[in-house]
Amino acid sequence: MISKSQVQNIINLVDYQEGTIVSKTLIEKKAGTVTLFAFDKDQGLSEHTAPYDALVNILDGEVEITILGESFKLKKDDIIIMPANKPHAVHALTQMKMILTMIRS
């Protein structure tokens, strides 16, 4: 987790690693989490569901997110909400960094 009350450059908090996905939890509370991810090109998360709504904010690169079989292409500064209990998947089209904010209540 990052230090409270300290200015950080978010894009530099995780580095790309060849052939993998790197994640760093920024906030973890009962009400939800904020996680920073760095995906290498062609890395992804297979289709799954989550019991909570999740906001995805793309910081760098391009990604394809599939929700209920519908494909969305996002790039830097784009956001999308992945609804609770709906199948979704993530596939990095380029090296890509994103913030995932999951709200549990």
N, C-alpha and C positions, 0 to 999 in steps of 0.2 A: 504494500500500500504506500501511497505517497504521504509526505509530511503535511500536516495541517498548517494553514496560514503561511504557506510558502509558494511563491510564484514558480511555476514549472512550464517548460515548453513541451506540450503534450506529444508532439510528433517524435521527439527524441527520447521518450520514456521507454520505448521498445524498439529493438532493431530487427531487421529482416534476417532470417536464417534460412539457408538453402534447404529446400525440400520439406519445410515444416511450417507450423503455425506457432507463434509466440503470443502469450497472453500475460497481462499484468492487471491484477485487481486494484482499482483505484479507490473504490469505496465499497464496503460490505456492511450492510445494515439489515435489520429485520425487515424493513420496508422495501429493500431492493439492493441491487448491485450496479456498479459502473465498472466495466472491464474494457481495457484497451487491447486490441489485437493487431498483430502484424502477420499477414499471410504471404508466403512466397507465391509466385505465379503458379497457377493450376492447383493450388491447395484449396481445401474446402471442408465444409461440414456437411455430411450426408443428411438426407431428409430426416427430420425429427420434429417433435412437438415440445412445447414448453407450457407450463401451466399459467404463465403470466405474459402480459403484453411486454414487448421489447422494442425499444427505439434504436435504430442503427443509424449512425452518423459517419459518413465516409470522410476520412482525413486526407487520404492519398491513394492514388491509383484508381482502378476500375474493378467492379465486381458484378456478378450476376446473382441475384437473390430470387429464389423461386418460392412463392407462397401459394398454396392450394393449386399447384400445377401451372400458375401464371408466372412468367419470367419477367423480371425487372432488371434493367442495367443501370447501375449507379456509378457516379464518379465523384471526385473530390467535391465536398460541400453539399452533396445530396444526402437526404434522410429518407427513411421509410420505417413504418411501424409494422412489426410482425405480430399479428394478433395471437392472443393466448389460445392454446389448444388447436391451432391450425398448422398442418404440416408445412415446413419450410426447409430450405437448403441454401447453402452459401458456396459460391465458386469464384475464386479470384481469377480475373482475366489478365491482370498484371500483378506485380507486387502491390499489396494493398494494406492500408491501415484503417481501422475503424474503431469507434467507441460503441459498445453495446450497453444500453441502460435498461435494466429490467426492473419493473415496478411490481412489487408483490402484493400491494394492498390497494 
